[in-house]
Amino acid sequence: MAHQWQGIIHEYRDRLPFGEGDEIVTLGEGGTPLVYARAISERVGAEVHIKVEGANPTGSFKDRGMTTAVSQVKQTDVQVVAAASTGNTSASAAAYAVAAGLKSTVILPAGKIAAGKLAQAIVHGAQLVAVDGNFDDCLRIVRELTDAYPVALVNSVNPYRLQGQKTAAFEIVDALGDAPDIHVLPVGNAGNITAYWMGYNEYAGKTTLASIDDSALHMEPVATKVPQMWGVQAWGAAPLVLGEIVQNPETIATAIRIGNPASWKYAEAARDDSKGSIDRVTDEQILEAQKVLSTEVGIFVEPASAASVAGLIQAAEQGKVPDGATIVCTVTGNGLKDTATALGEADVDLTPIAPTLEAAAGVLGL
Ligand code: F0G
């Protein structure tokens, strides 16, 4: 019988802070496809693979960190998990809370959450709080809330989140046989770039600032190298590029509409220690990359996810992509979460026709 993927804690338990006897809350997250993208490879003159994180149970990479964060909460008496979110974290927290038998509270910037993500929080029974402010305001509030009440914070400032998310790097090395030369990913609150950098290092027998123990130093290295980390922010929400907080972040990629990333220092360390970069792309470039992924590769991603590919294409245009390099782009969330943005101005004629072959053939110009 084919191996059934067991979720990231079961698959990588020796590199995660869980023992054999611990109760694990999982929806089978991880084990996502790494897809070779010929069209993008040809376009940038490298070997490009896409890590499809939209294939996780709730449709984003957040599930990797939620299985670890919520499993840890299950070891305590706390009955409620809480998160500030631009949408995906809340969807994931709400789903894993259901799986764990806990309650969830999500604090969201009013009017700035894609419809699919909001639907997920609602169907999973989260208590919703919409704030007249941006994500950074929501994160401040949820930090104060979890300080004051018996509620567990499951944003990526919770170290268990990053522990789970680092497993995406493990999967990539396991699939490619070694680390890629370059890893490109979108950056919002900067937890994920921190987690990938930790994962790549730990698989190479090293630790990073974000590591919570030194077990990696005592384990057989799996990778012989670590990649350059290339982070990509949205033009109007690019604090790490500008080197200063953005008070009123704006971008069509609402998932990364963040002006004051919590993991700022870790992200800078990942950039500098890997000899990488953090750059920014416009909303137009994001939408164009989303289109390249859907029409030339066959992967439908949400706008924030396309920032990685937009950043790679921009780097290629600037002559910054080394010939033939092995590159992985993470696409972080599923396109179905935000169909409104994807369809945008799309002009599709869905006027009904008579139910006959002739009428259908006529519309098709056959
Ligand atoms: N891509 C997507 C689809 C996201 O939802 C996020 C973050 C990111 C990229 C950026 O990752 O924050 O680790 O740098 N979404 C968070 C949320 C903020 O609330 O769902 P990051």
Residues whose N, C-alpha, C, O or C-beta is under 5 A from the ligand:
A	BS01	F0G	A84 S85 T86 G87 N88 T89 S90 P186 V187 G188 N189 A190 G191 N192 I193 A255 A304 S305 T332 G333
